[in-house]
């Protein structure tokens, strides 16, 4: 049985107790990237692969602010670019 696009997800898990992060992904581009840098899959499952990497490799950033909403815009339901 083939998985839908909705079911093919990417999960990144890390906690305070461990020094590494676990990444499970169905994305071929991410799989190629991890294997290109020498990180072999820890586990495979129906096309998805699980990798372990140092937590320092995971970078989270705020999305860029593209729109400014004023109170009158919120009432009217319109957005204007900044």
N, C-alpha and C positions, 0 to 999 in steps of 0.2 A: 504494500500500500504506500502510495506517495504522499508526502506531507504537503499541506497547503503553504503558501507564502507566509500566512499568519502564524503557522506552527513552527516555521524555521526561524528561530530566534537566536539572539546572542545574549548570554548572561555573564556578567562580571561579578565575582563574589570575592570579598576579602573581609577579614575581621581583625580585631586587635590582638588575638592570641597567636596568629601565624605571620611569618615574614613574607609570605608569597600570596599572590592573587590567583584565582582559578577563573579561566575564561573558557566558556563553552560556546561554540559558534557553528552555524551552518554556512556562513559567508565564505565563499571561496577566496575572495581577496584577502580576508583576514587569515585564512588558513595558509595561503601562499606566503604572506608576510611572515608569520611565525616560523614557518619552515625555512624561509630564506635567511633568517637571522640565526638559524641553528636550533630552534626550539621545537623539539619533536612532540607529537601529540601524546598525551598521557593516556587517553582513552578515546575510542571512536564508537559512534552509534548512529546508524542509518544516515550516513552522510555528514553528521555533525562530529566535531572533534573538540576534545578538551585539552587545554594547555595550562601549565603552571608558569608563572613569571614573578619576578620581584615586584612588590607593591609600588616601588618607586617608578616603575614603567607606566603606571596608570596615572594620567593627568586629567583632572576635571576642571573645566573652565565655565564661566558664565557665558550664556549666549549674548551676542551683540544686540544692543537695543536698537530696533529699527523704527519703532513707532512711538509717538507720544500721544497719550490719551488725556484730553481735558475733560472736565466735568460735563460740559455741554456736548462734547463728542460722545461721551458715554451714554447720555440721555438719548441722543439721536441714533446711536449705534454706528457711528462712522469713525474711521481711522485716517489720520493724515500722516504722511512720512515726515520725519524730522528733518 
